[in-house]
Amino acid sequence: MGGGGARAAYQVGFLRCVARLFPDLQVPYVTGVSAGAINAAHIASHHGSFIQAVEELTELWGNLTVEDVFRAGSLSLAMNLWRWGTQLVSGGNTVGSNVRSLVDAQPLRTYLEDHLHTVDGEMTGIAFNIARGRLKAAAITTSSYTTGQSVTFVQGKDIETWERPQRRARKAVLTVDHVMASTAIPFFFPAVQLEGGWHGDGSLRLTAPISPTLHLGARRIIAVSTRHTATYAEEDSPNVIGYPPPAQVAGVVMNSIFLDMLDNDALELARLNALLKNVPHEKREGLRPLSLLVLRPSADLGRMAYNYEARLPRAFRFMTRGLGTLETDSPDLLSFILFQPDYLRALMALGDKDATARADEIEAFLKADPAE
């Protein structure tokens, strides 16, 4: 499950549909990055059945508010902006003005510690499910600001780590710190210290989003994207007239970070599968076809966010409007940070609807043998 901030609620809608089809489904490998790490951690650590895990995850997202994610009060935002401004104009020489992020994400940490039933930060349910044989491995990916690498933290049984250029896997006991690091949108949320380095949003350097699940041993992978597949006419239609405001530029940047790599990875995988079909087994040199099912929103989640913007906390709404969120028809930046219950529930409903429309395909995929 990939990233996208508040958009990750769409993934929960998909899971609701799958849970209705397969209430006792066991998923041996669960991986997540960015906000998708929240969903992955919950599914991997829940003690109950699959449908029970999804029901609780639905409740988690359905009751989430901006105040549960970060402090959005006028004073908190104003102080952080003032400190950033002071540090900028002083050339970094002002003592005590250092600020690590725009908002304080402590509310999200507290919320996750409660809902993931942690013990001293550890998501003990993961070890429990691995010991019972219900789970083979769970993985959460972060980006190391200290080394510039993409780091996948893996907890599992009989798991071999891997190393690729700028990508590393490390065995770990997964904690809320790993989830908080993976979800730390640059500049917006603070980085988290892990293993002596500082880590942020896992989507930043993850050039191959499907690879962690593949390395763990999965042969069939379901990837839930939060990017709407637009028609050519929709793609060519401008979202903003005139010079783009900061919100439009930030939205394009965040789309490239959180969403583009999955599309590229899926395309490369399809090409490799096509090539392997024409190569005899003995000449594949260890390569093997992989079954991949990608689910995407049937509607533009950015355009949907526009309808819920007015319900944001006043101070935070004032700041985002200052960035130009009302000057674009598809405020993608807003869709990443719009942790409003009504918007999140709308995303879950859309995910459920889209998955239901493809229920036969999903059921056939889950029951089929892995690609050969």
matplotlib code that plots the C-alpha trace (Angstrom):
import matplotlib.pyplot as plt

x = [0.0, 1.5, 1.5, -0.6, -1.3, -5.1, -5.6, -4.6, -8.2, -9.1, -7.1, -9.3, -12.4, -10.7, -9.9, -13.5, -14.6, -12.0, -12.9, -16.5, -15.4, -12.8, -13.5, -10.8, -8.2, -4.6, -2.1, 1.4, 3.3, 2.2, 4.2, 3.5, 5.1, 4.1, 0.5, 0.1, 2.4, -0.5, -2.7, 0.0, 0.9, -2.7, -3.4, -0.1, -0.5, -4.2, -4.9, -8.3, -9.6, -9.1, -12.6, -12.2, -8.9, -10.5, -13.5, -11.2, -9.1, -12.3, -13.1, -9.6, -9.8, -13.5, -13.1, -9.8, -9.6, -7.0, -6.5, -5.7, -2.9, -1.2, -1.7, -3.4, -4.1, -3.3, -0.6, 1.2, 1.3, 2.2, 5.1, 6.6, 6.2, 7.8, 10.8, 11.3, 11.2, 13.6, 16.0, 15.9, 16.5, 19.3, 21.2, 20.7, 22.6, 19.6, 20.0, 17.0, 14.9, 15.5, 12.2, 12.0, 8.6, 5.6, 3.3, 3.7, 2.8, 2.7, -1.2, -0.7, 1.8, -0.5, -3.5, -1.5, -0.1, -3.6, -5.1, -2.2, -2.2, 1.6, 3.7, 6.5, 6.1, 6.4, 3.5, 3.6, 0.8, 3.2, 5.4, 2.3, 1.0, 4.4, 4.6, 1.1, 2.1, -0.6, 2.1, 5.4, 6.7, 5.8, 7.8, 7.8, 9.9, 11.4, 13.8, 17.0, 17.9, 21.2, 22.4, 20.0, 19.0, 15.6, 15.5, 13.0, 12.6, 11.5, 10.1, 9.6, 10.6, 13.5, 13.8, 16.9, 17.6, 18.7, 20.8, 20.4, 21.8, 20.4, 18.0, 18.6, 16.6, 17.2, 15.7, 13.9, 11.2, 8.6, 7.4, 5.4, 8.6, 8.9, 5.3, 5.8, 9.0, 7.5, 4.5, 6.6, 5.8, 8.9, 8.9, 5.3, 6.0, 9.2, 11.8, 12.1, 15.4, 15.9, 19.2, 21.2, 19.9, 17.0, 14.3, 11.3, 8.6, 9.4, 8.1, 10.9, 13.6, 11.6, 12.1, 10.7, 7.6, 6.8, 10.3, 10.0, 7.1, 8.8, 12.1, 10.1, 8.9, 5.4, 4.3, 1.0, 0.8, -2.1, -1.1, -3.6, -2.8, -4.3, -3.9, -6.9, -6.3, -7.3, -8.3, -6.1, -8.6, -8.6, -4.8, -4.6, -7.1, -5.4, -6.0, -5.0, -5.1, -2.1, 1.0, 0.7, 0.3, 2.6, -0.2, -0.3, 3.5, 3.6, 0.8, 2.8, 5.9, 4.0, 2.3, 5.8, 7.0, 4.1, 2.4, 4.6, 6.9, 4.2, 3.0, 6.5, 7.2, 3.9, 4.8, 8.3, 6.8, 4.3, 7.2, 9.3, 6.4, 5.8, 9.5, 9.7, 6.8, 9.0, 12.0, 12.4, 12.4, 16.0, 17.2, 15.5, 18.5, 16.3, 13.8, 10.1, 6.8, 4.9, 1.1, 0.2, -3.2, -3.4, -6.5, -6.9, -9.5, -12.3, -12.4, -9.8, -9.1, -7.7, -10.9, -12.9, -10.8, -12.0, -15.5, -14.3, -11.7, -14.0, -14.2, -10.5, -9.6, -9.6, -5.9, -4.8, -7.4, -6.1, -2.5, -3.4, -5.5, -2.5, -0.7, -3.4, -5.5, -8.6, -6.8, -6.7, -9.5, -7.6, -5.8, -3.7, -1.7, -4.9, -5.9, -2.7, -3.3, -7.2, -7.7, -11.4, -13.8, -16.2, -13.5, -11.9, -15.3, -15.9, -12.6, -13.4, -16.7, -15.1, -12.5, -15.3, -17.3, -14.3, -13.3, -16.9, -17.0, -14.0, -15.0, -15.0, -11.5, -10.2, -11.7, -10.2, -6.8, -6.8, -7.9, -5.6, -2.2, 0.8, 2.1, 4.5]
y = [0.0, 3.2, 6.8, 9.9, 11.3, 11.5, 9.7, 6.4, 6.3, 5.1, 1.9, 1.2, 1.2, -1.4, -3.5, -3.4, -4.9, -7.6, -8.4, -9.0, -11.4, -13.1, -12.5, -14.9, -14.0, -14.4, -12.1, -13.5, -10.4, -6.8, -3.8, -0.1, 3.2, 6.7, 6.8, 3.3, 2.2, 3.0, 0.6, -2.1, -1.9, -2.3, -5.3, -6.9, -6.4, -7.1, -10.2, -11.0, -12.1, -10.2, -8.7, -7.7, -6.0, -4.1, -3.1, -1.5, 0.1, 1.6, 3.0, 4.4, 6.4, 7.2, 9.0, 10.7, 14.5, 17.1, 17.5, 13.8, 14.1, 17.4, 20.6, 23.0, 25.9, 29.4, 29.8, 26.6, 27.3, 31.0, 30.1, 27.6, 30.0, 32.7, 30.5, 29.4, 33.1, 34.1, 31.4, 32.3, 36.0, 35.4, 33.0, 30.3, 32.2, 32.8, 30.8, 28.7, 29.4, 26.0, 24.4, 20.9, 21.0, 23.1, 21.1, 19.1, 15.5, 14.3, 13.9, 11.3, 9.3, 9.2, 8.2, 5.4, 4.1, 3.8, 2.2, -0.1, -1.4, -0.9, -1.8, 0.7, 1.7, -1.9, -3.3, -6.6, -8.0, -8.5, -10.9, -12.6, -13.2, -14.4, -16.9, -18.2, -18.6, -16.1, -13.7, -14.3, -10.7, -7.1, -4.2, -0.4, 1.8, 5.1, 7.6, 8.3, 12.0, 11.1, 8.8, 9.6, 5.9, 4.2, 1.9, -0.9, -2.2, -5.8, -8.0, -11.6, -15.2, -16.6, -13.4, -12.4, -8.7, -7.2, -4.3, -2.4, 1.0, 3.5, 0.9, -1.2, -3.6, -4.0, -6.5, -4.8, -5.0, -2.7, 0.2, 3.3, 5.2, 3.3, 4.3, 7.9, 8.1, 6.6, 9.0, 12.1, 14.3, 16.5, 19.9, 19.2, 16.5, 16.2, 13.4, 10.6, 9.2, 5.5, 3.5, 6.6, 8.4, 10.7, 9.3, 10.8, 9.8, 6.5, 7.5, 10.0, 7.6, 4.4, 4.1, 0.6, 0.5, -3.1, -4.4, -4.9, -7.3, -9.1, -9.5, -10.9, -13.7, -12.8, -14.1, -12.3, -8.7, -6.3, -2.6, 0.1, 3.4, 6.7, 8.2, 8.6, 7.3, 10.3, 10.3, 12.1, 14.9, 15.2, 15.2, 18.0, 20.1, 22.9, 22.8, 26.5, 29.6, 31.9, 31.5, 28.5, 29.3, 27.5, 25.0, 23.9, 23.5, 21.6, 19.3, 18.4, 17.7, 15.6, 13.6, 12.8, 11.7, 9.6, 8.4, 8.3, 5.5, 2.9, 3.6, 3.2, 0.0, -1.6, -0.8, -2.3, -5.4, -5.9, -5.7, -8.2, -10.6, -10.4, -11.1, -14.0, -15.8, -16.2, -17.5, -21.1, -21.7, -23.0, -19.7, -17.2, -17.0, -16.9, -14.4, -15.3, -13.8, -12.0, -11.5, -7.9, -6.3, -2.6, -0.8, 2.9, 5.5, 6.1, 9.8, 12.5, 12.6, 16.1, 17.5, 15.7, 17.5, 20.9, 20.2, 19.7, 22.5, 24.9, 22.5, 22.7, 24.4, 28.1, 28.8, 26.0, 26.9, 30.5, 29.2, 26.8, 29.4, 31.7, 29.1, 29.2, 26.0, 27.8, 28.9, 25.4, 23.0, 20.0, 21.0, 17.9, 19.4, 19.8, 16.1, 14.9, 16.8, 17.0, 14.8, 15.7, 12.9, 13.6, 13.6, 10.5, 8.7, 9.8, 8.3, 5.0, 4.9, 5.4, 2.7, 0.3, 1.2, 0.8, -2.6, -3.8, -3.0, -5.2, -7.9, -10.7, -9.8, -9.5, -12.8, -14.6, -13.0, -14.2, -17.7, -18.1, -19.8, -17.5, -16.6, -19.2]
z = [0.0, -1.2, 0.0, -0.5, 2.9, 3.5, 0.2, 1.9, 3.2, -0.4, 0.3, 3.3, 1.0, -1.2, 1.8, 2.9, -0.3, -0.2, 3.4, 2.3, -0.3, 1.9, 5.6, 6.7, 4.1, 5.2, 3.6, 4.1, 3.1, 4.0, 2.9, 3.2, 2.5, 3.6, 4.7, 3.4, 6.2, 8.6, 6.8, 6.4, 10.1, 11.2, 9.0, 9.9, 13.7, 14.2, 16.3, 14.8, 11.5, 8.3, 8.3, 12.0, 11.1, 8.3, 10.4, 13.0, 10.3, 8.8, 12.2, 12.6, 9.4, 9.7, 13.0, 12.1, 12.3, 11.5, 15.3, 15.6, 13.0, 13.9, 15.9, 13.6, 16.1, 15.2, 17.8, 16.9, 13.1, 13.7, 16.0, 13.5, 10.6, 12.6, 13.6, 10.0, 8.8, 11.6, 10.7, 7.0, 7.4, 9.9, 7.7, 10.3, 13.0, 15.3, 18.5, 19.5, 16.3, 14.7, 13.6, 12.2, 10.5, 9.8, 12.2, 15.4, 14.6, 18.2, 18.0, 15.2, 17.3, 20.2, 18.0, 16.4, 19.7, 21.0, 17.8, 17.1, 20.7, 21.1, 24.0, 24.5, 20.9, 19.5, 17.4, 19.3, 17.1, 14.2, 16.2, 17.5, 13.9, 12.7, 15.5, 14.7, 11.0, 9.8, 8.6, 7.0, 7.0, 7.3, 5.9, 6.2, 3.9, 4.9, 3.3, 5.2, 5.2, 6.7, 3.9, 1.1, 0.8, 0.7, 3.7, 4.1, 7.7, 7.7, 10.5, 9.6, 9.8, 7.7, 5.7, 3.7, 3.4, 0.1, -1.2, -4.4, -5.5, -3.0, -1.6, 1.5, 3.6, 7.4, 9.8, 12.7, 15.3, 13.8, 16.0, 15.8, 15.1, 11.7, 10.8, 11.9, 9.8, 6.7, 6.9, 7.5, 4.5, 3.9, 5.7, 6.8, 9.4, 11.4, 10.6, 13.0, 14.4, 13.6, 14.1, 14.5, 11.4, 10.6, 8.4, 6.5, 4.1, 2.4, -1.0, -1.6, -2.7, -3.3, -7.1, -7.2, -4.9, -5.8, -5.0, -1.2, -1.6, -4.4, -2.4, 0.5, -1.7, -2.9, -6.3, -6.5, -5.5, -5.1, -5.3, -4.4, -6.1, -5.1, -8.6, -10.8, -14.3, -16.4, -20.0, -22.5, -22.7, -18.9, -18.8, -21.4, -19.6, -17.5, -13.8, -13.4, -15.6, -15.6, -13.5, -11.1, -7.4, -4.9, -4.1, -7.8, -8.0, -4.7, -5.9, -9.0, -6.9, -4.4, -7.2, -8.7, -5.3, -4.1, -7.2, -10.3, -9.3, -8.9, -12.5, -13.8, -11.8, -13.0, -16.6, -16.3, -14.6, -17.4, -20.0, -18.1, -17.7, -21.5, -22.2, -19.8, -21.4, -24.5, -22.5, -21.5, -17.8, -17.8, -19.4, -17.1, -14.8, -11.7, -13.0, -12.8, -13.9, -11.2, -11.0, -10.3, -9.8, -9.6, -8.4, -9.0, -8.2, -10.7, -9.7, -9.2, -5.5, -5.8, -7.3, -4.6, -1.9, -3.3, -2.0, 1.6, 1.9, 3.8, 6.7, 7.6, 10.9, 10.3, 10.8, 8.7, 6.0, 6.0, 5.4, 2.6, 0.8, 1.0, -1.0, -3.7, -3.1, -4.3, -7.6, -9.0, -10.1, -8.7, -5.4, -5.1, -2.3, -0.3, -0.9, 0.8, 4.1, 4.2, 7.2, 7.5, 8.5, 5.7, 3.0, 4.4, 4.4, 0.8, -0.2, 1.6, -0.1, -3.5, -2.8, -1.8, -4.9, -7.3, -5.8, -5.9, -9.6, -10.1, -7.5, -10.1, -11.2, -7.6, -6.7, -9.7, -8.9, -5.3, -6.3, -9.3, -9.2, -9.3, -12.8, -14.3]

ax = plt.figure().add_subplot(projection="3d")
ax.plot(x, y, z, "-o")
ax.set_aspect("equal")
plt.show()
